[in-house]
Amino acid sequence: MLGYAKLAIAAIVLSGAAGAFVYVKTLQSDLAVSKANNAKLEQSVADQKAVIVQQQEDIASVLKANKDIQQKANQLEKGLAELNEKFVKVNASGEKRDIGQLAQSKPKAMAKVFNRATENALRCTEIAMGAPLTDKEQNATKKSEINPECSTLANPNYVATGD
C-alpha cells in the first residue's frame, strides 16, 4: 500500500507539474497575443494622429483659400461700385445719369463719346507696351488736353488743379 501511496503522490505531483506547465504556456501565448494587439493599437494611434495632422493642414488650406476668395470678392465689389459710379452719376439737378438711357436717347453723341474713349484706351495700351509719348502728351497741362483714360501714364506732367 505504501507503493500505491507513493505512486499516487507521484501522479498528483506530475499532474500538478503538467497543469502548471500548461498554465504557464497558456499565459505565454496570451501574453504574445496581448503584445501583438498592443502593437496594432499603437499603430492605429499613430495612423489617427497622422490623419488629424493632415486634416488640420487641409482646414488651414481651405481657410486660406476662403480668405483669398473673400479678398478677391471684395475687390470685385469695389470695382463694380466704381464702375457703377462712373456710369450712373447724379447730375446737378439731382437726377441720375444712366449711360444706357443716354445711348438710347442720343445715339450719335454717345457714339462719339465711346469712340473717343476707345481711342484713348488704345493709346494707353500703346504707351503701356513701350510707345514713346508725344510732345502733346508730355506737355499737357489742362484737363481738356489730357488722356482721361490713363492720365498718369500718358500725361506725366499734368497736375490736377480743378480746371
Secondary structure, DSSP 8 states (H G I E B T S, - for coil): -HHHHHHHHHHHHHHHHHHHHHHHHHHHHHHHHHHHHHHHHHHHHHHHHHHHHHHHHHHHHHHHHHHHHHHHHHHHHHHHHHHHHHHEEE-TTS-EEEHHHHHHH-HHHHHHHHHHHHHHHHHHHHHHTT----HHHHT--SGGGS-TTSHHHH-TT------
